[in-house]
């Protein structure tokens, strides 16, 4: 049974609108775009997929999250781990001081 032109057109519109995408143009520095694309690729994503996921999260949560906190390097994490270890065992920890004079006396005594 042949499909009428009207039925085919209706079918095509349903398929087309079901997967319709739109384009968002943004301005950013060239290096930012290149670095973001590289990082996204390293993580197994396209930059477009990451931006789409962020936009969906923005709509779902109705909030924006920015962080300027850098990740600590493994060297700093290791150092802080050693410091916490010493603090828990009261090693390599100075007493508290209530004045500059007390601090000066303590440092002079070392």
ABEGO torsion letter per residue (X at the ends): XBBBAAAAAAAAAAAAAAABBBBBBBBBBAAAAAAAAAAAAAAGBBAAAAAAAAAAAAAAAGBBBBBABBBBBAAAAAAAAAAAAAAAAGBGBBBBBABAAAAAAAAAAX
